[in-house]
Amino acid sequence: MDYDQVVPYIPNLRRYARALVGDRHAADDLVQDTLERAVTKFHLWRPGNLRAWLFSIMHNVFVNQLRARRISPSAEMDENFAGATTPGWIIDVRDLERGLAKLPAEQREVVLMVSLEDLSYEEVSRALGVPIGTVMSRLSRGREKLRRHMDGESARPNLKAVP
Amino acid sequence: MNLDDDLLQAFVDGMLGESERASVEAALAHDADANRRVLRLVEQRRLLHERFDPVLLEPLPARLQMRRPRWIGFARAAGVLAVGVAIGLAAPRPWQAAPGTELVPSSLAAAALPARAARAHLVYAAEVRHPVEVDASQQEHLVGWLSKRLGTKLKVPVLSPEGFELLGGRLLPGPEGPVAQFMYQDGGGKRLTLYVSARARDEGQTAFRVSQEGAVSVFYWIDGNWGYALSGEIDRPALSRISTNVYRQLNP
């Protein structure tokens, strides 16, 4: 395989993995396993969309890691962000990461592939091996759930409606 | 027009064709509720990028640096390698440093300016849907943003007289920090990219140089603390002429 072809995608794979699993080391484990698998499977790649192919490999590795429980599906995100006096924007960041961690993995994957990595629905459909309709419904459910989580958590108690 | 969630989502994700996109835009003007839903989707995308884009610029840990086995470098230099035939043989974990060996910087970090520029060109000039991060319609924002990230006042050359219009630009990770890439396209869909990167410590000032990276020709020069590279799959005389033009606009 030609390393030069894959190298430019490594930063994207890392960004996606970080958002997907939260923890930096677990994310880089995922990237490393993906690159290793890509090297051994490179003969299976048909010239075309290398980026989508790499994401499909990462998906397979991720699913295997979930099965082997090397990644907790709702791994708590890095807690070192915030201390006792937390500025508002940090609350936002933690809400975002908590919200992501709470999504079912299959929704989190789709939300991140589309929103963060700009894969087309068709590329996601190929990477995950599911129909486009499934991609779109996971996407909208995942986004809605994430939004509700963030709205809910950042609302102050005294602003909540009293039943 | 029924602005249901699937349609709005596809609109925000850039999945609609030109005419469909225009009709959604028109319908949105009369639908405050749909507008709110679009804004929420856009806001969520923005938050995700704001949080995770910095990962793109983090230096790669050693275990993720895909190192080309040394013998390939020699073989290439000697011109004896049939590209792609034997590379797989050296595949097992080539990016892991053997104990005790000095870590060779990743090819991302160590590659010279023209090689990095050509790679970035190959990746993004081939993108059909997302060739740029910020398009030329927001040129002021684009230039302001990239100038801020690179910490210098960037100028975007005008290449219309050469038949190339600005498509937009994007921010990329580089060994010396953020890199800006501007993309241009001509009437026939041919693309040029201008890559602007902080000068690496071991790079001296250079006048115009040309380098051939596969199918991509690269003209590059280093001026002060900055390296510039213009890449394209076009013939060299044309690229040389355009590069001279770019240089003149950057150094009036």
Interface residues (C-beta under 8 A of the other chain):
Chain A: M1 D2 Y3 D4 V6 V7 P8 Y9 I10 P11 N12 R14 R15 R18 A19 D28 V31 Q32 L35 E36 V39 T40 F42 H43 D92 V93 L96 E97 L112 V114 S115 L116 D118 S120 Y121 M136 L139 S140 R143 L146 R147
Chain B: D5 D6 Q9 A10 D13 G14 M15 R40 L41 Q44 R45 L47 L48 H49 R51 F52 D53 V55 L56 L57 E58 L60 P61 R63 L64 M66 R67 R68 V83 G84 I87 G88 A91 P92 R93 P94 W95 S106 S107 L108 R119 A120 L122 V123 R129 H130 P173
